[in-house]
Amino acid sequence: MVALGCDHGGYELMKEVISYLEERNIPYINFGTDSEASCDYPVFAKQVGTEVAKGKCEFGILICGTGIGISIAANKIKGVRAALCHDCFSAQATRLHNNANILALGGRVVGSGLAIKIVDIFLNTPFSGEERHSRRIAQIEEL
């Protein structure tokens, strides 16, 4: 299950992400927003982050204009490891090394074609489980 959330700056890109998920029969919960009307991204970061941190959703995808604000907000929630990715390598590395559980994207930064590739890589790359990475994640959780 994937938790989705975006503000007005991510609304158009989120529609593309939803199409990707639906085409692949990947279940999701959409916390909104449902228009391009101005709204506050921390609201959606909190909803998605809480669902992921509680284990109700395995992954989250958050989108705002740049992806910066919404990822900062999500990372305030204990148990969330939100990664802002604008390229395929970062999406793969953050899953392999950081076991990131939320992907943040910038709707005004990355085009839809690349964004869908990033989503696909993020959702389909397993955590490596290597001791050094597990150790570092444990240190992050202790902060």
C-alpha positions in Angstrom: 0.0 0.0 0.0 1.3 3.4 -1.0 0.2 6.7 0.8 0.0 9.7 -1.5 0.0 13.4 -0.7 0.7 16.6 -2.5 0.0 20.3 -2.4 -1.1 22.5 -5.3 2.4 22.5 -6.7 2.4 18.7 -7.0 -1.2 18.2 -8.1 -0.5 17.7 -11.9 2.4 15.3 -11.3 0.4 13.4 -8.7 -2.2 12.6 -11.3 0.5 11.0 -13.4 1.7 9.0 -10.4 -1.8 7.8 -9.7 -2.1 6.6 -13.4 1.1 4.7 -13.0 -0.1 3.0 -9.8 -3.5 2.2 -11.2 -2.0 0.7 -14.4 0.1 -1.7 -12.3 -2.7 -2.4 -9.8 -0.7 -1.0 -6.9 -3.0 -0.1 -4.0 -2.8 3.4 -2.7 -4.5 5.9 -0.4 -4.7 9.4 -1.7 -4.7 12.1 1.0 -5.0 14.9 -1.5 -5.0 17.6 -2.5 -7.6 17.4 -5.2 -7.0 20.7 -7.0 -4.5 23.4 -7.9 -5.9 25.7 -5.2 -3.3 26.9 -2.8 -2.9 24.7 0.2 -0.3 23.9 2.9 2.1 21.0 2.2 2.8 20.1 5.9 -0.8 18.9 6.2 -0.2 16.2 3.6 3.3 15.4 4.8 1.9 14.7 8.2 -1.0 12.5 6.9 1.3 10.4 4.7 4.2 10.3 7.1 1.9 9.1 9.9 0.5 6.3 7.8 3.9 5.1 6.8 5.4 5.4 10.3 2.5 3.4 11.8 3.1 0.7 9.2 -0.4 1.1 7.6 1.4 1.9 4.3 4.7 0.4 3.2 5.7 3.5 1.2 4.7 7.1 0.7 5.0 9.5 -2.2 4.8 13.2 -1.5 4.9 16.0 -4.1 5.1 19.8 -3.7 6.6 22.4 -6.0 10.2 21.6 -5.3 9.8 18.6 -3.0 12.0 20.3 -0.4 9.4 21.6 2.0 7.2 18.5 2.0 10.3 16.3 2.6 11.4 18.4 5.5 8.0 18.3 7.0 7.7 14.5 6.6 11.1 13.9 8.1 9.9 15.5 11.4 7.9 12.3 12.0 9.7 9.6 13.9 10.2 6.5 11.7 10.0 8.4 8.4 12.9 8.5 6.1 11.8 10.7 3.3 14.2 11.2 0.4 13.9 14.0 -2.2 14.9 12.5 -5.5 15.1 14.1 -8.9 17.1 11.4 -10.6 17.1 7.6 -11.0 20.4 7.0 -9.2 19.3 8.8 -6.1 16.0 6.8 -6.0 17.8 3.6 -6.2 20.6 4.5 -3.7 18.1 5.8 -1.1 16.3 2.5 -1.1 19.4 0.4 -1.2 21.3 2.3 1.4 18.8 4.3 3.5 15.8 2.1 3.3 13.8 5.3 2.6 10.1 4.8 3.0 8.8 8.0 1.5 9.7 9.5 -1.9 9.5 13.2 -2.3 9.3 14.8 -5.7 9.2 18.4 -7.0 6.3 18.9 -9.4 7.9 22.0 -10.8 11.4 20.5 -11.0 11.1 17.1 -12.7 9.1 16.1 -15.7 6.4 13.4 -15.6 8.3 10.9 -17.7 11.4 11.0 -15.4 9.2 11.2 -12.3 7.5 7.9 -13.2 10.9 6.3 -13.8 11.9 7.5 -10.3 8.7 6.2 -8.7 9.2 2.8 -10.4 12.8 2.5 -9.2 11.9 3.6 -5.7 9.0 1.2 -5.3 10.9 -1.7 -6.8 14.3 -1.4 -5.3 14.7 -3.5 -2.1 16.8 -2.4 0.9 20.3 -4.1 0.6 20.2 -5.1 4.3 24.0 -4.7 4.5 25.2 -4.3 8.1 26.8 -0.9 7.5 23.6 0.5 6.1 21.5 -1.0 8.9 23.9 0.4 11.4 23.5 3.9 9.9 19.8 3.7 9.8 19.7 2.7 13.5 21.8 5.8 14.2 19.4 8.0 12.3 16.5 6.5 14.3 18.3 7.4 17.6 18.5 11.1 16.7 
